[in-house]
Structures are given as C-alpha cells and as structure tokens.
C-alpha cells in the first residue's frame, strides 16, 4: 500500500474509511494499492489524484512497515507529500466545520499535527503517527565526566545542554561515569531545562535513576540488556504508562523484540565506522535497510552519522539519524519532519 501524509500549514489531510471496508469508520492517511509495474511514488500520485483530485508534486520517504491484523497483513510505504496542486480542501479553525468530501464521497478534513492522537486510526497507522511527532535527528550527549569531574565542567555541560535544546527536539542523556548524588543533581537540572525549552529528554537506562527524575523526563532509552529485561520494562510501564520508551538495536532479534514491545522508536547501529568503537565492523546501508524494513516502528540510523547523511538515511527507510559528536554543540537546525 502506498500511503500519503499530505501536509500544509502544520496540518495533515485525513480521510475516513467507508463503513463496509476493512477497519471501516476509522480515519486514515489516504492512499491505495500499488499496481503491477508501478513504483510507490507512481502509485501514490495515481491514487491521490483519483481519491482527492490532488496532483502530487514532491514527496519524501517517511516510514515503511508491515502490520499483521488477525485477518490480514498490510505493507505500508508512507511518503510525505510536501508540494501539491489541484483541488483545494478548505482549512477551518472551527472543528465542527472542517469535514468535506473527496472525489469518492469519503469524509475529508485537515487536522492539526498535535490533534492526531484525538482521532481513531487503524492500528497499523500508529507508527506513522509516531513518526510524524519525531524530528529527523536524535541527539545523544557525550560523556566526558570521567575526564572532568569538577563543578566548573558540570556547569559548562548544562550550559551546552541548554544551548543544544535550541537546535534539537529529542535528546538522550547518557552519562555512565557519574554516580548517585552528582549524577542526580545534573539530571534534575537537565530535566528542568528540557521542560522549559519544551524538549523531549530521554534518559539512558544504564544510569541509576531516581523516581522523581524519571517522572520529570519524557522517557527512557533502553540499553540492549534492558531491552530483554521483562521485569525492568514492566515496572517502568506500571509507573510511567504514558512516557516514551526507545531502545538500541543491532540485529534482527533486537528488532523483533522492539516490535513485540511496541516501542516508540529504535536506534540501529553501527551503520558506519565510528571513532568510539573502531574495532566494531559497520553493517552498511544495505543491512541497515534490511533491518529497518522489518521494524514496525520509526528507526534512527546511528554510527558515523552526520547531518549530511539525513536524506540518505531516509532513503533507506529511516526517520533520520542519531549522533553524538556531529550534532552536539553544532549550531545545525535539522528539519522538523513536516517541513
């Protein structure tokens, strides 16, 4: 299935499925089946013209996933439609006036990105919605505290973190060289900064995390060990049911585990050679794509990534890139997914 996320003015165009169809009565992103000999983009252009009277001019990949319902399985290849012409559907500010009709009589409406969670979608669409709420870069903090333990460096680190919040929407703090009082003091201050700057702050699960700090952050990033720790995950979800959980993955087994847990997103590594792990062989883009194609959730590419790799990563099925040195303290404004 070719799926279109048509965007305009920070809104997404949705259509409602007919009651007699599979998953009838639910809202969806428009699209349809790929016919023999068509590329995904060709199928999308044809389907959107037939369904909505819209001519697609420019697209880019968002996410590709396979979802298994009890009665059928679907393969969804989703493209963001960022330029289009043709029939216009009015954008209304009043919710009760928004619904209009497409060319096939289906109900159509523009919905704000932040309001998508208020609509009922087929379960297969959830990873698409997750992807729309994510940027194209995921910043991971460096851990230099083993070299610089003085209070002056701790202040410098928090200043740098605050500055990075101006350029990144999702940041992971990964500080393994500090323990207890020192660590918790820094994490508490970082959480306060992130809340003020409206940045989603994830904390690496390898750190000893207090309840108050877990409560203040946006979620956790599971190490590969914690990815398989049922008790750890169950306990966290019991306490923080609505917070994000993401994970590091390196192989097919990891991907299957992440799918089973329905995580918010994953990081797959190492794609390229890294200076931090020079003896670890990179998997390359083809193996990365193979793993990404089996994921039912958004994926970030990690390992030797730079901002210039974002488009290539997306062409191989990724949401974007994850990185430390190429993003930390770099005044690079990476693109929001909808731009």
Order of alpha helices (4+ residues) and beta strands (2+ residues): beta-beta-beta-beta-alpha-beta-beta-beta-beta-alpha-beta-alpha-beta-alpha-beta-alpha-beta-alpha-alpha-beta-alpha-beta-alpha-beta-alpha-beta
